[in-house]
């Protein structure tokens, strides 16, 4: 009887020291693997720099435009962002589960568009390239250049002046009718970016310019693009000098 009790106590001690009944001693299970992030989609329609996108007219002022793109990996939904490049007004269609949608847009305006891919299991997203097109208006045969994309300085940034007290402005321009012969005029001032530019800032061939600026001052700037017949204006950026 004593031997039986001793054996029972020994087994109980061994069980406690090994972590208890049913404990395999292996610690916590490994965390589940992170979900694969979505990949960026490829845009298909309207084509990039499309000059004569007509859509389907629904009134004197608007047309329905179909947007299509390829399916992207690890993606549950897509967000479509359309920007009117004349007034910077943004139209969003979010949570799309198909790879096409139709949006009513104002005629006679240049637009850019982009798709963001999303996965319900992660906060990571993927953005497509940004494409531009011009939605034709009634009777239009010649189109204004796309508004220039301002590059540097970025809006809201603080920049250092060169030893000569200058800052370099840079931008890119494009035209739905032609890729050559564009001229640029730089508007830069301390008021609103719309004051009359000086002669040295007009009719430029290059898409960059160094301008003299004061220290610790906020400046506003924009670009007018001309193809010889039509003009367009970019949005206004601002920056502060050190």
Buried (B, 14 or more C-beta within 10 A) or exposed (E): EEEEEEEEEEEEEEEEEEEEEEEEEEEEEEEEEEEEBBBBBEBEBBEBBBBEBEBEEEEEEBBEBEBEBEEBEBBEBBBBBBBBBBEEEEBEBEEBEEBEBEBBBBBBBBBBBBBBBBBEEBEBBBEBEBBBBBBBBEEBEEBBBBBBBBBBBEEEEEBEBEEEEEBEBBBEBBBBBEEEEBBBBBBBBEEEBEEEBEEEBBEBEEBBBEBEBEEEEEBBBBBBBBBEEEBBBBBBBBBBBE
